Amino acid sequence: MQWMTEARRHIGLREVPGGASNPVIMGWGNRLGAKVLGIAYGNDRVPWCGLFAAHCITQAGLKLPPIAIRAKAWASWGDSVGTTATRPPLGAVAVFGRDGGGHVGFVESVNTDGSLNILGGNQGDAVNVRRFPRARLIALRWPKDVARAAPAPWAGSAAADTTGEG
């Protein structure tokens, strides 16, 4: 899956502390533009999980949801995978609820307690893999007209607990 290859390529990318913004993150916003994102992306203090997902998905040549920067916009994108599968497809777009908004990322693996390890942007101000509880899961989506991947692999408990996503 081209979007997962692109996402993994950016693991470790972080926001720039202080008033500056990471030029890579800003480049995604500039390339996609306000017409695609739904807003003019001004700095990396604006939640950028949707921007990261949009960048990776467009690198795979796939269409985006309207207002792609909004995490919850991804909840109606593509085809539903359902939220009850024990092991959703590797690379499925996962949408989570949180106070004040949502979070979006890609399924990397599944923990024995059922939680999902999500590869995403703006997870602790960085691109990384973090654990998310199923109780927060709103939707699992798959790109239209793309053959579904094999189920995500089982993982140990090495992924960090979820904090700082948006």
Backbone as CSV, one residue per row, in Angstrom:
resi,resn,N_x,N_y,N_z,CA_x,CA_y,CA_z,C_x,C_y,C_z
1,MET,0.833,-1.168,0.000,0.000,0.000,0.000,0.881,1.234,0.000
2,GLN,0.734,1.965,-1.056,1.587,3.127,-1.263,1.441,4.161,-0.147
3,TRP,0.221,4.331,0.381,0.036,5.329,1.436,0.752,4.922,2.716
4,MET,0.836,3.626,2.996,1.549,3.166,4.188,3.056,3.321,4.013
5,THR,3.544,3.053,2.813,4.967,3.257,2.539,5.326,4.717,2.766
6,GLU,4.487,5.611,2.251,4.727,7.047,2.432,4.638,7.425,3.906
7,ALA,3.655,6.916,4.608,3.501,7.238,6.032,4.716,6.772,6.834
8,ARG,5.161,5.553,6.597,6.314,5.014,7.336,7.589,5.804,7.055
9,ARG,7.685,6.352,5.869,8.860,7.143,5.487,9.039,8.361,6.396
10,HIS,7.947,8.815,7.000,7.992,10.033,7.812,8.022,9.770,9.315
11,ILE,8.111,8.501,9.735,8.187,8.218,11.171,9.373,8.977,11.761
12,GLY,9.110,9.669,12.855,10.137,10.471,13.517,10.059,11.952,13.188
13,LEU,9.338,12.318,12.135,9.172,13.728,11.788,8.431,14.420,12.921
14,ARG,8.936,15.580,13.360,8.353,16.295,14.493,8.062,17.743,14.142
15,GLU,7.130,18.319,14.895,6.920,19.762,14.822,8.194,20.459,15.293
16,VAL,8.374,21.692,14.850,9.488,22.507,15.313,9.014,23.231,16.573
17,PRO,9.763,23.148,17.680,9.340,23.846,18.897,9.326,25.366,18.689
18,GLY,8.497,26.035,19.472,8.436,27.494,19.408,7.551,27.975,18.278
19,GLY,7.866,29.153,17.766,7.025,29.798,16.761,7.219,29.316,15.343
20,ALA,8.303,28.606,15.073,8.558,28.136,13.702,7.720,26.893,13.410
21,SER,7.628,26.541,12.128,6.901,25.342,11.703,7.826,24.442,10.901
22,ASN,7.583,23.143,10.970,8.381,22.193,10.210,8.122,22.407,8.718
23,PRO,9.168,22.642,7.925,8.964,22.905,6.497,8.365,21.727,5.733
24,VAL,8.573,20.509,6.201,7.973,19.346,5.524,6.456,19.377,5.711
25,ILE,6.014,19.589,6.942,4.576,19.662,7.220,3.958,20.825,6.449
26,MET,4.618,21.968,6.464,4.114,23.135,5.735,4.066,22.855,4.234
27,GLY,5.026,22.097,3.735,5.038,21.730,2.316,3.816,20.918,1.927
28,TRP,3.382,20.016,2.817,2.161,19.245,2.536,0.973,20.188,2.416
29,GLY,0.876,21.131,3.356,-0.228,22.087,3.328,-0.205,22.949,2.084
30,ASN,0.979,23.396,1.703,1.108,24.229,0.499,0.770,23.445,-0.759
31,ARG,1.226,22.193,-0.829,0.974,21.379,-2.023,-0.512,21.066,-2.179
32,LEU,-1.155,20.701,-1.091,-2.572,20.342,-1.160,-3.462,21.572,-1.289
33,GLY,-3.116,22.645,-0.604,-3.826,23.912,-0.741,-5.180,23.961,-0.066
34,ALA,-5.681,25.179,0.084,-6.945,25.428,0.790,-8.133,24.787,0.093
35,LYS,-8.101,24.715,-1.226,-9.233,24.130,-1.954,-9.412,22.656,-1.592
36,VAL,-8.314,21.949,-1.421,-8.363,20.523,-1.086,-8.577,20.319,0.412
37,LEU,-7.847,21.073,1.220,-7.896,20.880,2.667,-9.131,21.479,3.321
38,GLY,-9.677,22.519,2.710,-10.827,23.200,3.298,-10.439,24.424,4.098
39,ILE,-9.139,24.592,4.362,-8.623,25.787,5.026,-7.241,26.081,4.459
40,ALA,-6.787,27.313,4.652,-5.389,27.636,4.349,-4.579,27.176,5.557
41,TYR,-3.635,26.289,5.345,-2.855,25.736,6.448,-1.703,26.678,6.756
42,GLY,-1.730,27.311,7.942,-0.781,28.369,8.253,0.420,27.980,9.083
43,ASN,0.295,26.990,9.975,1.432,26.577,10.803,1.139,25.215,11.425
44,ASP,2.198,24.566,11.918,2.014,23.202,12.420,1.481,23.137,13.857
45,ARG,1.043,24.283,14.391,0.320,24.246,15.658,-1.159,23.953,15.423
46,VAL,-1.610,24.094,14.176,-2.958,23.667,13.794,-2.920,22.137,13.720
47,PRO,-3.881,21.430,14.324,-3.854,19.966,14.270,-3.635,19.459,12.836
48,TRP,-2.681,18.558,12.678,-2.283,18.150,11.326,-2.387,16.652,11.059
49,CYS,-3.142,15.922,11.877,-3.320,14.495,11.584,-4.036,14.300,10.251
50,GLY,-5.066,15.115,9.969,-5.780,15.026,8.693,-4.910,15.429,7.521
51,LEU,-4.052,16.415,7.736,-3.110,16.838,6.700,-2.157,15.694,6.362
52,PHE,-1.646,15.020,7.390,-0.745,13.892,7.169,-1.446,12.776,6.394
53,ALA,-2.666,12.433,6.812,-3.428,11.395,6.104,-3.658,11.803,4.651
54,ALA,-4.027,13.067,4.434,-4.276,13.559,3.073,-3.016,13.477,2.222
55,HIS,-1.890,13.862,2.796,-0.626,13.780,2.051,-0.347,12.336,1.626
56,CYS,-0.446,11.406,2.571,-0.137,10.005,2.264,-1.101,9.424,1.237
57,ILE,-2.378,9.703,1.388,-3.392,9.173,0.469,-3.199,9.744,-0.937
58,THR,-2.887,11.034,-1.056,-2.680,11.603,-2.400,-1.407,11.064,-3.041
59,GLN,-0.412,10.707,-2.243,0.801,10.111,-2.801,0.504,8.753,-3.423
60,ALA,-0.588,8.142,-3.004,-1.034,6.872,-3.584,-1.980,7.099,-4.762
61,GLY,-2.216,8.373,-5.117,-3.074,8.691,-6.258,-4.559,8.554,-5.971
62,LEU,-4.934,8.589,-4.702,-6.330,8.405,-4.315,-6.993,9.737,-3.983
63,LYS,-8.318,9.758,-4.087,-9.092,10.967,-3.802,-9.244,11.160,-2.302
64,LEU,-9.501,12.415,-1.926,-9.650,12.790,-0.525,-11.096,13.121,-0.192
65,PRO,-11.435,13.095,1.098,-12.759,13.586,1.489,-12.783,15.109,1.423
66,PRO,-13.970,15.699,1.347,-14.043,17.159,1.458,-13.503,17.587,2.829
67,ILE,-12.839,18.706,2.864,-12.237,19.242,4.096,-11.376,18.163,4.767
68,ALA,-10.416,17.682,4.022,-9.581,16.549,4.439,-8.773,16.814,5.699
69,ILE,-8.555,18.066,6.036,-7.778,18.356,7.240,-8.546,17.989,8.510
70,ARG,-9.872,17.931,8.425,-10.698,17.582,9.587,-10.718,16.067,9.756
71,ALA,-10.245,15.602,10.885,-10.149,14.160,11.123,-11.477,13.443,10.903
72,LYS,-12.554,14.004,11.414,-13.849,13.321,11.317,-14.406,13.312,9.896
73,ALA,-13.859,14.128,8.996,-14.281,14.081,7.589,-13.946,12.723,6.974
74,TRP,-12.937,12.057,7.506,-12.516,10.756,6.986,-13.494,9.638,7.356
75,ALA,-14.416,9.900,8.283,-15.358,8.866,8.734,-16.355,8.459,7.660
76,SER,-16.495,9.272,6.612,-17.411,8.916,5.515,-16.670,8.721,4.193
77,TRP,-15.357,8.762,4.217,-14.527,8.599,3.024,-14.429,7.121,2.648
78,GLY,-14.320,6.841,1.378,-14.095,5.465,0.922,-15.221,4.530,1.324
79,ASP,-14.869,3.274,1.566,-15.834,2.243,1.951,-15.651,1.878,3.421
80,SER,-16.752,1.568,4.082,-16.693,1.175,5.484,-16.085,-0.215,5.629
81,VAL,-15.232,-0.363,6.609,-14.675,-1.656,6.971,-15.463,-2.209,8.163
82,GLY,-16.244,-1.355,8.816,-16.914,-1.735,10.058,-15.947,-1.562,11.210
83,THR,-16.450,-1.487,12.400,-15.567,-1.252,13.546,-15.416,-2.460,14.458
84,THR,-16.023,-3.577,14.091,-16.016,-4.734,14.989,-15.038,-5.838,14.598
85,ALA,-14.419,-5.733,13.432,-13.471,-6.776,13.019,-12.336,-6.869,14.037
86,THR,-12.013,-8.067,14.450,-10.923,-8.259,15.407,-9.621,-7.701,14.852
87,ARG,-9.369,-7.996,13.585,-8.157,-7.497,12.926,-8.557,-6.792,11.633
88,PRO,-8.714,-5.469,11.671,-9.038,-4.736,10.445,-7.872,-4.806,9.463
89,PRO,-8.110,-4.447,8.206,-7.030,-4.508,7.227,-5.857,-3.597,7.590
90,LEU,-4.667,-4.086,7.359,-3.470,-3.269,7.500,-3.622,-2.049,6.603
91,GLY,-3.419,-0.863,7.152,-3.508,0.364,6.368,-4.876,1.001,6.332
92,ALA,-5.870,0.372,6.967,-7.202,0.985,7.004,-7.117,2.351,7.675
93,VAL,-7.938,3.279,7.200,-8.014,4.607,7.806,-8.886,4.490,9.049
94,ALA,-8.321,4.843,10.189,-9.028,4.770,11.466,-9.348,6.180,11.941
95,VAL,-10.604,6.395,12.317,-11.054,7.699,12.805,-11.503,7.529,14.253
96,PHE,-10.980,8.396,15.114,-11.259,8.335,16.547,-11.894,9.633,17.021
97,GLY,-12.734,9.524,18.038,-13.280,10.703,18.688,-12.363,11.141,19.816
98,ARG,-12.414,12.416,20.126,-11.703,12.971,21.278,-12.390,14.277,21.644
99,ASP,-12.148,14.761,22.848,-12.725,16.034,23.264,-12.288,17.124,22.299
100,GLY,-13.251,17.841,21.751,-12.946,18.959,20.869,-12.674,18.584,19.427
101,GLY,-12.811,17.336,19.046,-12.551,16.987,17.651,-12.374,15.508,17.438
102,GLY,-11.400,15.170,16.622,-11.154,13.780,16.297,-9.697,13.552,15.989
103,HIS,-9.399,12.353,15.578,-8.041,11.990,15.173,-8.149,10.958,14.062
104,VAL,-7.215,10.991,13.116,-7.201,10.049,12.002,-5.781,9.532,11.798
105,GLY,-5.686,8.255,11.450,-4.400,7.638,11.150,-4.643,6.310,10.449
106,PHE,-3.593,5.513,10.341,-3.645,4.256,9.601,-3.375,3.073,10.530
107,VAL,-4.156,2.009,10.376,-3.976,0.813,11.204,-2.645,0.153,10.845
108,GLU,-1.803,-0.016,11.862,-0.493,-0.655,11.702,-0.508,-2.073,12.269
109,SER,-1.136,-2.239,13.427,-1.217,-3.562,14.049,-2.301,-3.543,15.124
110,VAL,-2.580,-4.737,15.658,-3.629,-4.909,16.664,-3.008,-5.540,17.901
111,ASN,-3.362,-5.022,19.068,-2.877,-5.568,20.337,-3.832,-6.643,20.843
112,THR,-3.327,-7.519,21.695,-4.150,-8.620,22.197,-5.346,-8.135,23.009
113,ASP,-5.300,-6.910,23.532,-6.452,-6.359,24.260,-7.469,-5.717,23.318
114,GLY,-7.213,-5.784,22.003,-8.128,-5.232,21.006,-7.826,-3.811,20.586
115,SER,-6.963,-3.125,21.326,-6.607,-1.762,20.934,-5.820,-1.796,19.623
116,LEU,-5.806,-0.660,18.953,-5.157,-0.559,17.644,-3.895,0.280,17.730
117,ASN,-2.844,-0.156,17.071,-1.641,0.653,16.919,-1.789,1.425,15.620
118,ILE,-1.765,2.740,15.738,-2.063,3.634,14.630,-0.820,4.406,14.225
119,LEU,-0.501,4.340,12.943,0.556,5.152,12.350,-0.101,6.449,11.923
120,GLY,0.324,7.544,12.521,-0.326,8.804,12.207,0.548,10.002,12.472
121,GLY,0.077,11.138,12.011,0.734,12.415,12.244,0.088,13.140,13.404
122,ASN,0.842,14.054,13.987,0.390,14.855,15.128,0.013,13.971,16.312
123,GLN,0.764,12.926,16.503,0.620,12.054,17.668,1.780,12.404,18.587
124,GLY,1.505,13.240,19.599,2.596,13.764,20.412,3.465,14.697,19.596
125,ASP,2.850,15.449,18.684,3.523,16.419,17.807,4.497,15.772,16.825
126,ALA,4.275,14.505,16.501,5.192,13.797,15.610,4.442,12.740,14.802
127,VAL,5.145,12.189,13.810,4.664,11.015,13.081,5.237,9.801,13.806
128,ASN,4.352,8.912,14.249,4.791,7.733,14.979,3.653,6.717,15.024
129,VAL,3.874,5.649,15.766,2.843,4.636,15.991,2.448,4.721,17.458
130,ARG,1.149,4.893,17.688,0.616,4.997,19.046,-0.579,4.064,19.211
131,ARG,-0.795,3.653,20.430,-1.912,2.770,20.774,-3.167,3.608,21.032
132,PHE,-4.296,3.161,20.454,-5.589,3.816,20.656,-6.615,2.773,21.084
133,PRO,-7.404,3.077,22.106,-8.433,2.133,22.542,-9.592,2.061,21.558
134,ARG,-10.159,0.885,21.414,-11.313,0.693,20.523,-12.503,1.547,20.939
135,ALA,-12.611,1.853,22.220,-13.758,2.629,22.702,-13.835,4.004,22.040
136,ARG,-12.731,4.512,21.552,-12.717,5.822,20.891,-12.923,5.724,19.384
137,LEU,-12.923,4.521,18.837,-13.018,4.321,17.390,-14.399,4.708,16.869
138,ILE,-14.415,5.580,15.865,-15.659,6.016,15.220,-15.871,5.266,13.912
139,ALA,-14.792,5.099,13.138,-14.925,4.483,11.809,-13.606,3.874,11.376
140,LEU,-13.716,2.828,10.567,-12.589,2.254,9.834,-12.980,2.296,8.368
141,ARG,-12.128,2.870,7.534,-12.467,3.079,6.122,-11.361,2.517,5.233
142,TRP,-11.758,2.213,3.997,-10.830,1.684,2.998,-11.069,2.425,1.688
143,PRO,-10.014,2.711,0.912,-10.202,3.435,-0.356,-11.122,2.686,-1.313
144,LYS,-12.007,3.437,-1.962,-12.894,2.840,-2.976,-12.050,2.260,-4.106
145,ASP,-12.504,1.140,-4.638,-11.894,0.505,-5.809,-10.451,0.065,-5.584
146,VAL,-10.065,-0.161,-4.338,-8.737,-0.693,-4.016,-8.960,-2.013,-3.288
147,ALA,-8.279,-3.066,-3.750,-8.418,-4.376,-3.104,-7.986,-4.282,-1.645
148,ARG,-8.770,-4.878,-0.771,-8.478,-4.821,0.653,-7.218,-5.604,0.985
149,ALA,-6.437,-5.064,1.883,-5.202,-5.709,2.334,-5.528,-6.838,3.308
150,ALA,-4.521,-7.622,3.593,-4.641,-8.667,4.612,-4.897,-8.011,5.970
151,PRO,-5.422,-8.775,6.919,-5.635,-8.206,8.254,-4.330,-7.693,8.863
152,ALA,-4.455,-6.639,9.652,-3.287,-6.092,10.347,-2.701,-7.166,11.259
153,PRO,-1.392,-7.191,11.408,-0.773,-8.214,12.251,-1.028,-7.954,13.740
154,TRP,-0.868,-8.997,14.526,-0.893,-8.852,15.977,0.401,-8.180,16.409
155,ALA,0.334,-7.430,17.469,1.525,-6.754,17.983,1.657,-7.031,19.465
156,GLY,2.838,-6.776,19.989,3.029,-6.824,21.436,2.496,-5.528,22.020
157,SER,2.976,-5.151,23.147,2.485,-3.933,23.790,3.523,-2.818,23.728
158,ALA,4.347,-2.814,22.687,5.446,-1.860,22.604,5.018,-0.446,22.230
159,ALA,3.895,-0.285,21.533,3.487,1.062,21.114,3.123,1.892,22.339
160,ALA,3.478,3.154,22.292,3.194,4.052,23.417,1.695,4.286,23.550
161,ASP,1.265,4.560,24.768,-0.143,4.912,24.979,-0.446,6.221,24.273
162,THR,-1.716,6.423,23.954,-2.133,7.602,23.207,-2.093,8.865,24.064
163,THR,-1.405,9.858,23.574,-1.409,11.197,24.171,-1.073,12.184,23.084
164,GLY,-1.570,13.372,23.208,-1.173,14.457,22.324,-1.543,14.287,20.874
165,GLU,-2.657,13.623,20.570,-3.023,13.487,19.164,-4.011,14.562,18.778
166,GLY,-4.108,14.801,17.481,-5.086,15.779,17.012,-4.954,16.023,15.560
